[in-house]
Each structure stands twice: as structure tokens, then as C-alpha cells.
Amino acid sequence: GKVLNVLAMVVLKHLNWVSKSRFRPVKANLELISHRLKTGVTISDFYALNSYMCKKWSQDVEMSKYIRPKTIYSARNFEQYLGELKTNQLKWKQNNEMSKM
């Protein structure tokens, strides 16, 4: 509905901001995000993933072209990328805790 559409636009604006892109809020882009929101993905997850994928791919000429809604938010890729992010967050947390000992 309307709320999902507004949330999807917020997520897309964040991707545009972190990637310095201008993806338009067209149906194809917003639907990808809305479908992920319906599965329980949070705005925080999207923000973290947007930042992570930009950091991971922006310096790579070959991969930087994939910083786009079609790639990041597709059903096939999204859970894989989110899982990778969560695994790395856990590793970073563990490394930080170990360094404090």
C-alpha cells in the first residue's frame, strides 16, 4: 500500500545518497524494495546493506555498475547479500571484543 511505497522511496533515496546515483522512484525499483519489506526486512537492514554494497563495490570498476536496485534488491540476490553483511557484522563485533581483552 501507500506506507510501503513511502518506505520504498526512503530506501531508494538512501541508496541514491550513498551511491551518488539518481535511481528514479519508478514502479520497477519501488516494487523490488516493497517485496523485501513485506518479508520483514527493516529500514535499518536496507540502510546497512546499501552502505555495505557501496563500500564493497564502489572502488571496483567491474562491480560498481551493479550498485543498482535491480541487482541489490532482487529476490535472488538480496538475502545472499544481507546474509553476507550480517556474517561480516558478527565477525567485526567479535574482532572488536577480542581486541578489548
C-alpha positions as CSV (number, residue, x, y, z in Angstrom):
1,G,0.0,0.0,0.0
2,K,0.8,3.6,0.4
3,V,3.0,3.2,3.5
4,L,5.1,0.5,1.7
5,N,5.5,2.9,-1.2
6,V,6.7,5.7,1.0
7,L,9.2,3.4,2.8
8,A,10.4,2.1,-0.5
9,M,11.1,5.7,-1.7
10,V,13.0,6.4,1.6
11,V,15.2,3.3,0.9
12,L,15.8,4.3,-2.7
13,K,16.7,7.9,-1.7
14,H,19.3,6.4,0.8
15,L,20.8,4.2,-2.0
16,N,21.0,7.3,-4.2
17,W,22.7,9.2,-1.4
18,V,25.3,6.6,-0.5
19,S,26.0,5.6,-4.2
20,K,25.8,9.2,-5.5
21,S,23.3,7.9,-8.1
22,R,19.9,9.1,-9.4
23,F,17.7,6.0,-9.5
24,R,14.2,7.1,-10.1
25,P,11.2,6.1,-7.9
26,V,9.6,4.1,-10.8
27,K,7.4,1.1,-10.2
28,A,10.2,-1.4,-11.0
29,N,12.5,-0.1,-8.4
30,L,9.9,0.5,-5.7
31,E,8.3,-2.9,-6.1
32,L,11.7,-4.7,-5.5
33,I,12.0,-2.8,-2.3
34,S,8.4,-3.3,-1.3
35,H,8.6,-7.0,-1.8
36,R,11.6,-7.2,0.6
37,L,9.8,-5.0,3.1
38,K,6.8,-7.4,3.1
39,T,9.2,-10.2,4.2
40,G,10.1,-8.3,7.3
41,V,13.3,-6.6,6.2
42,T,13.8,-3.4,8.2
43,I,14.8,0.0,7.0
44,S,17.9,-0.4,9.1
45,D,18.7,-3.6,7.2
46,F,18.3,-1.7,3.9
47,Y,20.5,1.2,5.1
48,A,23.2,-1.1,6.3
49,L,23.1,-3.2,3.1
50,N,23.1,-0.1,0.9
51,S,26.2,1.2,2.6
52,Y,27.9,-2.2,2.7
53,M,27.4,-2.8,-1.1
54,C,28.5,0.6,-2.0
55,K,31.7,0.3,0.1
56,K,32.3,-3.2,-1.2
57,W,31.8,-2.4,-4.9
58,S,32.3,1.3,-5.5
59,Q,36.1,1.0,-5.9
60,D,35.8,-1.9,-8.3
61,V,35.2,-0.7,-11.9
62,E,33.6,-4.0,-13.0
63,M,31.3,-4.3,-9.9
64,S,30.4,-0.7,-9.4
65,K,27.9,-0.9,-12.3
66,Y,25.9,-3.4,-10.2
67,I,25.2,-0.9,-7.4
68,R,21.6,-0.6,-8.6
69,P,18.1,-1.6,-7.3
70,K,17.7,-4.4,-9.9
71,T,20.8,-6.2,-8.6
72,I,20.8,-5.5,-4.9
73,Y,17.1,-5.9,-4.2
74,S,16.2,-8.8,-6.4
75,A,14.7,-11.8,-4.6
76,R,17.6,-13.9,-5.8
77,N,20.4,-11.7,-4.5
78,F,19.0,-9.7,-1.6
79,E,19.0,-12.5,1.1
80,Q,22.5,-13.6,0.0
81,Y,23.9,-10.1,0.3
82,L,22.1,-9.5,3.6
83,G,23.4,-12.8,5.0
84,E,27.0,-11.8,4.0
85,L,26.5,-8.4,5.7
86,K,25.2,-10.0,8.9
87,T,28.1,-12.5,8.9
88,N,30.7,-9.7,8.4
89,Q,29.0,-7.6,11.2
90,L,29.3,-10.5,13.6
91,K,33.0,-11.0,12.7
92,W,33.7,-7.3,13.2
93,K,31.9,-7.4,16.5
94,Q,33.9,-10.5,17.6
95,N,37.2,-8.9,16.5
96,N,36.4,-5.7,18.4
97,E,35.6,-7.7,21.5
98,M,38.7,-9.7,21.2
99,S,40.9,-6.6,20.8
100,K,39.5,-5.2,24.1
101,M,40.7,-8.2,26.1
